[in-house]
Amino acid sequence: MIVASIFNQIAYRIIKEQELIIGPLAWDEARKVSGLQVLDSKAGKVDFKNEDPKLVVDKLVAQYERLFGQASHEVCRDAVADLIAELPVSEVPASLQP
């Protein structure tokens, strides 16, 4: 299993990219995702609660996609393209795979 910190970075980047589009609502939506804990939105600290980080990232992407559709999904994928490029395919969350 890949170190959780890469998934923290992935989740943070997704939220920040959504924040550029929808403002603080991005953090509110992130707080609704089970398994994801927003520790400090100002400092950009997030963590995972005893759940597979890959599945939590998938839920985060789905949360934004439910609200804003496919374009939101693409924004999420683009935001972390460089991070997931370095992961083994088996570790890339399904929602972020090409």
MILOKE-678671 format. One record per residue: residue number from 1; residue in three letters; x, y, z of N, C-alpha, C, O in turn. Coordinates in steps of 0.05 Angstrom, whole numbers, plus 5000, padded with zeros to 4 digits. Example, Ala and Ser with C-alpha at 12.3 -4.5 7.8 and 13.67 -1.06 7.14 Angstrom:
BEGIN
[1; "Ala"; [5264; 4886; 5156]; [5246; 4910; 5156]; [5264; 4934; 5156]; [5285; 4934; 5169]]
[2; "Ser"; [5257; 4955; 5142]; [5273; 4979; 5143]; [5258; 5001; 5157]; [5268; 5023; 5161]]
This chain:
BEGIN
[1; "Met"; [5017; 4976; 5000]; [5000; 5000; 5000]; [5018; 5025; 5000]; [5037; 5027; 5015]]
[2; "Ile"; [5010; 5044; 4983]; [5025; 5069; 4982]; [5020; 5085; 5007]; [4999; 5084; 5019]]
[3; "Val"; [5041; 5100; 5015]; [5039; 5117; 5039]; [5015; 5135; 5037]; [5010; 5147; 5016]]
[4; "Ala"; [5000; 5137; 5059]; [4975; 5152; 5059]; [4980; 5182; 5051]; [4961; 5195; 5041]]
[5; "Ser"; [5003; 5192; 5056]; [5008; 5221; 5051]; [5003; 5228; 5021]; [4995; 5250; 5016]]
[6; "Ile"; [5008; 5210; 5003]; [5002; 5216; 4975]; [4972; 5219; 4971]; [4963; 5236; 4955]]
[7; "Phe"; [4956; 5203; 4985]; [4927; 5206; 4983]; [4918; 5232; 4996]; [4898; 5244; 4988]]
[8; "Asn"; [4931; 5240; 5018]; [4925; 5266; 5030]; [4929; 5288; 5010]; [4913; 5306; 5008]]
[9; "Gln"; [4951; 5286; 4995]; [4958; 5306; 4975]; [4937; 5306; 4953]; [4928; 5327; 4943]]
[10; "Ile"; [4929; 5282; 4944]; [4909; 5280; 4923]; [4883; 5292; 4932]; [4871; 5308; 4918]]
[11; "Ala"; [4873; 5285; 4956]; [4848; 5296; 4966]; [4850; 5326; 4969]; [4832; 5341; 4961]]
[12; "Tyr"; [4872; 5336; 4980]; [4875; 5365; 4983]; [4875; 5379; 4956]; [4861; 5400; 4953]]
[13; "Arg"; [4889; 5369; 4936]; [4890; 5382; 4910]; [4862; 5382; 4897]; [4855; 5402; 4884]]
[14; "Ile"; [4848; 5361; 4900]; [4821; 5359; 4888]; [4803; 5381; 4901]; [4789; 5396; 4887]]
[15; "Ile"; [4804; 5383; 4927]; [4788; 5403; 4941]; [4796; 5431; 4933]; [4779; 5448; 4928]]
[16; "Lys"; [4822; 5436; 4932]; [4832; 5463; 4925]; [4824; 5471; 4897]; [4816; 5493; 4891]]
[17; "Glu"; [4825; 5452; 4879]; [4818; 5458; 4851]; [4788; 5463; 4849]; [4779; 5481; 4835]]
[18; "Gln"; [4772; 5448; 4864]; [4743; 5454; 4865]; [4738; 5481; 4878]; [4719; 5495; 4870]]
[19; "Glu"; [4754; 5487; 4898]; [4751; 5513; 4911]; [4755; 5537; 4892]; [4741; 5557; 4895]]
[20; "Leu"; [4772; 5534; 4873]; [4777; 5555; 4853]; [4751; 5560; 4837]; [4747; 5582; 4827]]
[21; "Ile"; [4735; 5539; 4834]; [4711; 5541; 4818]; [4687; 5549; 4835]; [4671; 5566; 4827]]
[22; "Ile"; [4683; 5536; 4858]; [4658; 5540; 4873]; [4663; 5553; 4900]; [4644; 5557; 4915]]
[23; "Gly"; [4687; 5561; 4906]; [4693; 5575; 4931]; [4692; 5557; 4955]; [4697; 5533; 4953]]
[24; "Pro"; [4686; 5568; 4979]; [4687; 5553; 5004]; [4668; 5529; 5004]; [4671; 5511; 5021]]
[25; "Leu"; [4648; 5529; 4987]; [4630; 5506; 4985]; [4645; 5480; 4980]; [4636; 5459; 4988]]
[26; "Ala"; [4668; 5482; 4967]; [4685; 5458; 4962]; [4692; 5444; 4988]; [4692; 5419; 4990]]
[27; "Trp"; [4699; 5460; 5008]; [4706; 5448; 5034]; [4682; 5437; 5048]; [4683; 5416; 5061]]
[28; "Asp"; [4659; 5450; 5046]; [4634; 5440; 5058]; [4627; 5413; 5046]; [4619; 5395; 5060]]
[29; "Glu"; [4630; 5411; 5019]; [4624; 5385; 5006]; [4644; 5364; 5014]; [4636; 5340; 5018]]
[30; "Ala"; [4669; 5371; 5018]; [4689; 5351; 5026]; [4682; 5340; 5054]; [4687; 5317; 5060]]
[31; "Arg"; [4672; 5357; 5071]; [4665; 5349; 5099]; [4642; 5328; 5099]; [4639; 5313; 5118]]
[32; "Lys"; [4627; 5327; 5077]; [4605; 5308; 5075]; [4614; 5280; 5067]; [4598; 5261; 5069]]
[33; "Val"; [4638; 5277; 5059]; [4648; 5251; 5049]; [4657; 5234; 5073]; [4675; 5241; 5088]]
[34; "Ser"; [4643; 5211; 5075]; [4651; 5193; 5097]; [4679; 5182; 5093]; [4686; 5174; 5071]]
[35; "Gly"; [4694; 5181; 5114]; [4721; 5171; 5113]; [4742; 5193; 5109]; [4765; 5188; 5113]]
[36; "Leu"; [4732; 5217; 5102]; [4751; 5240; 5099]; [4746; 5259; 5122]; [4724; 5266; 5129]]
[37; "Gln"; [4768; 5268; 5133]; [4766; 5287; 5155]; [4781; 5312; 5147]; [4805; 5312; 5141]]
[38; "Val"; [4767; 5334; 5147]; [4779; 5361; 5143]; [4789; 5371; 5170]; [4773; 5378; 5187]]
[39; "Leu"; [4815; 5371; 5173]; [4827; 5379; 5198]; [4829; 5410; 5200]; [4824; 5421; 5221]]
[40; "Asp"; [4836; 5422; 5178]; [4840; 5451; 5177]; [4838; 5460; 5148]; [4857; 5457; 5133]]
[41; "Ser"; [4815; 5472; 5141]; [4812; 5480; 5113]; [4830; 5504; 5106]; [4839; 5506; 5083]]
[42; "Lys"; [4836; 5521; 5125]; [4853; 5544; 5119]; [4882; 5535; 5114]; [4895; 5545; 5096]]
[43; "Ala"; [4891; 5515; 5129]; [4918; 5504; 5125]; [4918; 5482; 5104]; [4939; 5472; 5096]]
[44; "Gly"; [4894; 5473; 5096]; [4892; 5452; 5076]; [4900; 5424; 5086]; [4911; 5408; 5072]]
[45; "Lys"; [4893; 5419; 5111]; [4899; 5393; 5123]; [4875; 5375; 5123]; [4854; 5381; 5133]]
[46; "Val"; [4879; 5352; 5110]; [4858; 5331; 5109]; [4870; 5305; 5118]; [4895; 5301; 5116]]
[47; "Asp"; [4853; 5286; 5127]; [4863; 5260; 5135]; [4841; 5240; 5129]; [4818; 5247; 5123]]
[48; "Phe"; [4848; 5215; 5131]; [4829; 5193; 5126]; [4823; 5179; 5152]; [4841; 5174; 5169]]
[49; "Lys"; [4798; 5171; 5156]; [4789; 5157; 5180]; [4787; 5127; 5175]; [4766; 5118; 5164]]
[50; "Asn"; [4807; 5112; 5181]; [4806; 5083; 5181]; [4790; 5071; 5157]; [4775; 5052; 5160]]
[51; "Glu"; [4794; 5082; 5134]; [4781; 5072; 5110]; [4802; 5072; 5088]; [4821; 5087; 5089]]
[52; "Asp"; [4798; 5055; 5068]; [4817; 5055; 5045]; [4817; 5082; 5032]; [4797; 5091; 5021]]
[53; "Pro"; [4840; 5096; 5032]; [4841; 5122; 5020]; [4833; 5123; 4991]; [4822; 5143; 4981]]
[54; "Lys"; [4838; 5102; 4976]; [4830; 5101; 4948]; [4799; 5104; 4946]; [4789; 5118; 4929]]
[55; "Leu"; [4785; 5089; 4963]; [4756; 5090; 4962]; [4745; 5118; 4971]; [4725; 5128; 4961]]
[56; "Val"; [4759; 5130; 4990]; [4751; 5156; 5000]; [4755; 5177; 4978]; [4738; 5194; 4975]]
[57; "Val"; [4777; 5175; 4964]; [4782; 5194; 4942]; [4760; 5190; 4921]; [4750; 5210; 4910]]
[58; "Asp"; [4752; 5165; 4915]; [4730; 5160; 4896]; [4704; 5174; 4906]; [4690; 5185; 4890]]
[59; "Lys"; [4699; 5172; 4932]; [4675; 5184; 4943]; [4676; 5215; 4941]; [4656; 5228; 4936]]
[60; "Leu"; [4700; 5226; 4944]; [4704; 5255; 4942]; [4698; 5264; 4914]; [4684; 5283; 4909]]
[61; "Val"; [4709; 5250; 4894]; [4705; 5257; 4866]; [4675; 5254; 4860]; [4663; 5272; 4847]]
[62; "Ala"; [4662; 5233; 4870]; [4633; 5229; 4865]; [4617; 5251; 4878]; [4596; 5259; 4867]]
[63; "Gln"; [4625; 5261; 4901]; [4611; 5282; 4914]; [4609; 5307; 4897]; [4588; 5319; 4894]]
[64; "Tyr"; [4632; 5314; 4885]; [4632; 5338; 4868]; [4618; 5332; 4842]; [4604; 5350; 4831]]
[65; "Glu"; [4621; 5308; 4832]; [4608; 5301; 4806]; [4577; 5301; 4809]; [4563; 5310; 4791]]
[66; "Arg"; [4567; 5293; 4832]; [4538; 5293; 4837]; [4527; 5322; 4834]; [4506; 5327; 4824]]
[67; "Leu"; [4543; 5340; 4845]; [4534; 5369; 4845]; [4538; 5382; 4818]; [4521; 5397; 4809]]
[68; "Phe"; [4561; 5377; 4805]; [4568; 5393; 4782]; [4573; 5377; 4756]; [4582; 5389; 4736]]
[69; "Gly"; [4568; 5351; 4757]; [4570; 5335; 4732]; [4598; 5327; 4724]; [4617; 5329; 4739]]
[70; "Gln"; [4599; 5318; 4699]; [4624; 5306; 4688]; [4647; 5326; 4687]; [4670; 5319; 4691]]
[71; "Ala"; [4641; 5351; 4683]; [4662; 5372; 4682]; [4678; 5372; 4708]; [4702; 5375; 4708]]
[72; "Ser"; [4663; 5369; 4730]; [4675; 5369; 4756]; [4694; 5345; 4759]; [4716; 5347; 4771]]
[73; "His"; [4686; 5322; 4748]; [4702; 5298; 4749]; [4729; 5303; 4734]; [4750; 5295; 4744]]
[74; "Glu"; [4727; 5316; 4711]; [4751; 5322; 4695]; [4770; 5341; 4711]; [4794; 5338; 4709]]
[75; "Val"; [4758; 5361; 4724]; [4774; 5379; 4740]; [4789; 5364; 4762]; [4813; 5369; 4767]]
[76; "Cys"; [4776; 5345; 4774]; [4789; 5329; 4795]; [4813; 5313; 4783]; [4835; 5313; 4794]]
[77; "Arg"; [4808; 5300; 4761]; [4829; 5284; 4748]; [4853; 5302; 4740]; [4876; 5294; 4744]]
[78; "Asp"; [4847; 5325; 4728]; [4869; 5343; 4719]; [4885; 5353; 4742]; [4909; 5357; 4740]]
[79; "Ala"; [4871; 5358; 4765]; [4885; 5370; 4788]; [4906; 5352; 4800]; [4926; 5361; 4812]]
[80; "Val"; [4904; 5326; 4796]; [4923; 5307; 4808]; [4938; 5290; 4787]; [4950; 5270; 4794]]
[81; "Ala"; [4937; 5298; 4762]; [4949; 5282; 4741]; [4978; 5276; 4747]; [4987; 5253; 4743]]
[82; "Asp"; [4994; 5295; 4757]; [5022; 5290; 4762]; [5026; 5272; 4786]; [5045; 5256; 4786]]
[83; "Leu"; [5008; 5273; 4805]; [5011; 5255; 4829]; [5004; 5226; 4822]; [5019; 5208; 4830]]
[84; "Ile"; [4983; 5222; 4806]; [4976; 5195; 4800]; [4994; 5182; 4779]; [4995; 5158; 4776]]
[85; "Ala"; [5008; 5199; 4764]; [5026; 5189; 4744]; [5049; 5172; 4757]; [5060; 5155; 4744]]
[86; "Glu"; [5055; 5178; 4782]; [5076; 5165; 4796]; [5067; 5140; 4811]; [5083; 5125; 4822]]
[87; "Leu"; [5041; 5136; 4812]; [5030; 5113; 4827]; [5028; 5088; 4809]; [5024; 5091; 4785]]
[88; "Pro"; [5032; 5065; 4821]; [5026; 5040; 4806]; [4996; 5041; 4799]; [4980; 5050; 4815]]
[89; "Val"; [4989; 5031; 4776]; [4961; 5031; 4767]; [4942; 5019; 4788]; [4920; 5028; 4792]]
[90; "Ser"; [4951; 4999; 4802]; [4935; 4986; 4822]; [4928; 5004; 4846]; [4910; 4999; 4861]]
[91; "Glu"; [4944; 5025; 4850]; [4940; 5043; 4872]; [4924; 5069; 4865]; [4917; 5084; 4882]]
[92; "Val"; [4919; 5072; 4839]; [4904; 5096; 4830]; [4875; 5092; 4835]; [4863; 5072; 4826]]
[93; "Pro"; [4862; 5111; 4849]; [4833; 5108; 4853]; [4818; 5105; 4827]; [4825; 5118; 4807]]
[94; "Ala"; [4798; 5088; 4826]; [4783; 5083; 4801]; [4773; 5108; 4788]; [4773; 5110; 4763]]
[95; "Ser"; [4764; 5127; 4803]; [4752; 5152; 4792]; [4773; 5169; 4778]; [4765; 5187; 4762]]
[96; "Leu"; [4798; 5164; 4783]; [4819; 5180; 4771]; [4834; 5166; 4749]; [4852; 5177; 4736]]
[97; "Gln"; [4827; 5141; 4743]; [4840; 5126; 4722]; [4829; 5136; 4695]; [4806; 5144; 4692]]
[98; "Pro"; [4847; 5135; 4675]; [4838; 5143; 4648]; [4817; 5126; 4636]; [4808; 5130; 4614]]
